[in-house]
Amino acid sequence: MNSTLPDDAALAQLHAQAVNQLSPATLARLRAARHAPRQARAHGWWLATACSLVVALGLGISFTAHPPEPPPVQMAGSAGDDSSDVLDENPDLYLWLGATDLAME
């Protein structure tokens, strides 16, 4: 541990000495200032909660009033049993297969 840092007891003693040096008027102002923001923060939390509730309800109502439309379903181009693909093939393929011995293997 670092020996230059004071321990808790020394810090508590320094704090007590500092408090004893303050005037009662200063202590009253500090006490009032310490408790004042607590009340203001409480109102801020209520306001933030109420605003987020209003936004959530607005979004919920807008989604139920106008639900998003699903994307259109695309139909398949052709069935697997279609024989029109045979007519579209290149006839040179059959000539090449007939000229080579690959067709017999």
HELIX and SHEET records of a PDB file:
HELIX    1   1 ASP A    8  GLN A   21  1                                  14    
HELIX    2   2 PRO A   24  ALA A   65  1                                  42    
HELIX    3   3 SER A   84  LEU A   87  1                                   4    
HELIX    4   4 PRO A   91  ALA A   99  1                                   9    
HELIX    5   5 LEU A  102  MET A  104  5                                   3    
END                                                                             
